[in-house]
Amino acid sequence: MEKSDHHPIPADDNTPSSWNSDVGFSDRRYAFVRQATPIPTGPFLSRTASTIDMPPATDILEKEMRASSFPLPAFSMLRSASKPMKKLFLMISFNVAYSTVELLLGLFTGRIGLVSDAFHLTFGCGLLTFSLFAMAVSRKKADRFYTYGYKRLEVLSAFTNALFLLFMSFSIAVEALHAFIQDEDEHKHYLVISAVVNLLVNLVGVWFFRNYARITIVYKKPEDMNQHAVCLHVLADSVRSAGLILASWLLSLGVENAEVLCLGLVSITVFMIVMPLLKKTGGILLQMSPPSIPSSALSKCLRQINSREDVAEVTQSRFWEFVPGHVVGSLSVQVKTGIDDHPVLHSVHNVYHELGVQELTVEIERI
């Protein structure tokens, strides 16, 4: 196995398995050399003697499990949290206080509309809390259980918020269809007061994350994706509240089917807001090819490697975006037996590093 930045001395052919002291397990950019052997003469990975003093496995496991216990360390970070975390925590507090008051009023007055809206806000607060949780935990370093770190948790949080907004879009469309079938001419005015207060609370959240108040942005890091999802969440809630207020005003003017029209427009708007985020987060979780690198550039690099005289063929080529701004790749290159593979490894790493691939694993197969 080789590192990409320097080349240790090759192992002696007489030893079935030899180790170079320069290779460390913390370096992910390995190059593997595989050679077909009819009958294996010994284990591929073995050591006859070890000078490493390992602590008991149970102690390591207990320490790692304590380090990986999420909730307490995550929320203890709020005192030293970043500004976006503090803003999100404040916004969640506003929403929790308002939804609690709305739920109590709905229960005491027997108005099911207030209770339903309170449950909607509570569910939204849960998703925003998950976003806050992701912001806190993603700052942790990689450990034994999560060797790539916790950065992708912010992508998962953004994807979860996008799914919620998509569900909200469909539920508003169903509500518009129900209003059309029932042919309601009056709007419940106590819901208008609730919508006004909810709109004011959400506008505070939009102001907090105003730098992300766009439908599509270029994500340079995972924090951008999570904070953009939070902004779209409160923005979609604001659009929903504004739609209810507008419908009530149009109904008071005598406009027929005003509620159906406003709810339909809100449903379409929320759907258009959330789809770009859903596509990008889903693409990262499904490990699609990185959008930051054109497929034509990847094909050009592949042709450049295949054109080398010491390369027989590139059998596998996989590239994906681990998190925004972090591209990972894996290559399997066939070279002829007896050819020095160091120049091949050096050339391959240089080509893809210039393209923007941060981590690259190259497997060398001798034929």
N, C-alpha and C positions, 0 to 999 in steps of 0.2 A: 504494500500500500504506500502511496506517495502523497506528499503535500504538494500543493500547486505552486508554492513560492520557492521551494528548493528541492533538490533531488538527492536523496540519500543513496549510499552505495548499494547496488543490488545484492541480494542474498546469494550465498554459495549454492550451486546446484546440488551439492552432495547432501545438504541438509534438507529434510523434508519440510520443515517450517522454521523460519528464522524471523526474528523481529528486529526492527531498526529502532533505536532509542529516540529518534527524532519525531516519531509518529505519536500523536496524542489523540485521545478520544474526543477532546474538545473541538478538534478541527473537523468540520463537516465536509470539506472539499477534498475528498479522497479519490484516489485513482486505484482501482482494483485490477490486478493482473491475474487472469484465470487461464489455466493450461489443462487441456484434457489429459487424463491419466487413466490407462486401462484398469489397473488394480491399485487402489490406494495403499501405500506402504505404512501409513501412520495417520494420526489425526491431523487435520488441517490446522487447527489452532491448539498448540500445546506448549507447555513450559516445564522444563525439568526441575528448575529451582526458582524460588521467588524470594525476594528480599523485601517485599511490600508488607508492611504491618497493617492489617485490616482490622478495624474495630468490629465488634459483634454486629451481625446483621440486624438483630432485633433493635439495637440502639439506633442504627441508621434509619430503620423503618419508622420508629416512633418519632424521631426528629423530623423526618420528611412529612409524616402525616400531620404533625403539629404545625409545620410550616405551610401545609396545603389546606389547613382548615380555614375556609374562606371568610365567613361573615365577620368574626371578631376582628381580625387584622384589617379587613377591608374598611369597616366603618370607624376603626380607631385612627385611620389615616385622614379623616375629615378635618382634623385640627391643622394638619400640615398639607391640606389638599391644595390642588391648583384652583385657579379662578373659575374655570368651567365647572369643576366639581362643586364648588361652593354655590355657584349660581343655580345649578341643577338641584341641589339639596334645598335651597330656598324656594324654588319653584314647586318642588314636590310638597313642601310643607304648606304652601298656599293652597294647592289643590286638595290635599288631604283635609285641611281645615274646612274648606268650602264644601267638599263632598260629604263630610260628616254632618255639617249643619243642614245641608239639603236633604240628606237621608232622614234625619230626625224630624224635619218639617214635613216631609212626605209621609212618615209613619203616623205622626200626630194628627195631621189633617186628612189622612186617607187618600191622598192624591198619588196614584200609581205612577203618573208621569215623572214626578220629582224623584220617586224611589228608583225608577228605571234609569234616569239620568245620573243619579248618584252612583249606581252600580257601574255605569259606563265610565264615569270619572275615576272610580276606584280601580277598575281594571287598567285604565290608562296610567294611573299612578304606579301600579305594580310594574308596568313595562318601563316607565321612567326610572323607577328604583333599580331595575335590572341594568339599565344604562349607567346609572351611577355606580353600581356594583362593578360593572365591567371597567369603568374608568379607574377605579381604585385598584382592582386586582391586576389589571394589565401592566401596572408598574413593577410588579414582582419579577425577579429574575428567573431564568430557566432553572429547573431542578430535576431531580431524578425521575419524577413522574411526568412532567411536562418539559421535555427536553428542548422543544422549540420556544418555550416561554408561554406567556399568557396573552400576547398581543392579539391573537385571533379572536379572543373573547369579545373584543369591541366590534369585530365584523359580525359575529353571531348576534350581538345585541342589536346592531343596525338591521340585520335581516329579520329579527323578531318584531321590531317596531314596524318594518315595512309590511310584514304579514298582517299585523293588527290594523294598519291603515287600509290595506286591501279589503279586509273583512268589514271595516267600517264603511267603505265605499259601497260594498254590496248590501249591507244592512240599510243604508240610507236609500238605496235604489228600491229595496223591498218596501221601505216605509213610504216612499213616493207612490209606489204601485197600490199600496193599501189605501192611501189618501185618495187616489183616483177612483178606486172601486167604491169606497165609502161616500165619496162626493161631499166632503166636509166643507161647509161654508164659513165656519167660525174656528178661530184658533184659540187654544187655551192660553189665556193671557198670563197666568202664573208661570208658564214655561218661558214666556218672553223675558220676564224678570230674571229667571234663572239663566237664560241665554246671554243676557247683557252682562251679568256678573261673571259668567264663565268666559265671555269674550275679553273682559278687562284683565282677568287673571292670565289668560293665554297670551294676550298682547305683551304682558310683562315678560313672559318666556321668550316670545319672538324677539323682544328687544335685547334680552340677555345673549341670545345666539344669532344676532342680526348678521354677523359675518357669513353665516351659512344659509341665509334666507334666499336661496336660489334652488331651482328644480334640479339642475345638474351642475356639478363642480368637479374639478380635477382633484382626486384624492392623492395626496402625497404621503400620508401616513395613516395608520388605523384610527387615530384620534379624530381625524377629519371625518371619517365615515360615521363614527358613532355620534359625534356632535351634530352632523348634518341630519342624521335620523331623528335626533331629539328636536331639532328646529322644525323639521317637516311634521313631526307629531303634533307639536303645539300649533303650528300653522294650519294643519288640517282641522284641528279642533276649533280654531278661530273661524275658519271658513264655514264650518258646520253651524256654529252659533250665529254668525252673520246671516246665514241662509234662513234660520228660524226667525230672526228679527225682521228680515226683509219680507218673508212670507206673511208674517202677522200684519205688517204695515200695508201690504198690498191687499190683504183680505179686508182690512178696515176701509180701504178705498173702494171696495166692491169688485175687485178683479177676480174673475172666476178661475178656479184651478191654480191659484197663485202658489199654494203650498206644493202642489205636484211639480210645478215648473221650477220653483226654488230648490226643492230637494233633489230633483233630477240634475240641475246644474251643479249642486254641491257634490253629488255622487261622481259626476264626470270629472270635476275639478280635482277631487281627492285621488281619483284613479290616475289621472295624468301626473299628479305630483309624486305619487309613490312608485310608479312603474320603473323609472330610471334607477332609483335606489335598489329596488327589488332585483333588477337584472344584474346590477354590479355586485351586490353582496352574494346573490346566488351563484354568480360566475366564479367568485373567489372560493366559496365553500365547495363547489363542484370541481375546483381546480382546472378551470378552463385556461386556455393559452392567454398569456398576459396581454391586456389591451394596450399597455404602454409600449410594447414592442411589436411592430408590424410583422405579420406572418411572412411578408416578402423578405424582410431583413433576416428572419430565422432561416428561411430557405437559402438565402445567399450565403450565410455562414456555413450551412450544411454542405453546399456545393464546394465551398472553399476548402473544407476539410477533406471531402471525397477526392478532390483534385490532387492531393498530396501523393507522391509516389510510394511512400512507406505506409499508406493507409489503404487497406483492401476495400472496406465498406463500413459505413455507419449503420448499424442494424437497428438501433433504437434512439429516438430523440424525443424527450419530453420536457416541456417547460410550463410552469404555472406560477401564479402570483400567490405567495403565502399570505401576505397582507399587503395593503396598498404601499407601494414603494419598495417592496422586497420580492424580487423574482428569484425562483429556484429552478434549477435545470438538472437533467440527468441524461447522460450519453453513454452508448455502448459502441465502442470502436474496435474493429477487427484489423489486426496487423499481422504480418507474416512472422513466423518463428525465426529468431535470430536477429531481428531488427531492434535497435535501441528505441524504446518507447518514450524516453524522456523528451526528445524534441516534439513528439506528437502531443504529449500532455501539455507542454509549455505553449505550443501553438494554439491548441484548443482553448485553454484557459484564457489566453490573451484575446482571442477572437470574441468570445462571449462576454468577457469582462468589459471590453469596449462597447459592447451592445447594451450593457446595463444589467447583466445577470449577476446578482450578488453571491449566490451559492451555486456551485456546479460540481456534480459528481461524475467522474469519467471512469468507465469500466473498460479495461483493455482485454481483448480476447485474442489469443495467438492461434493462428490457423496454419 
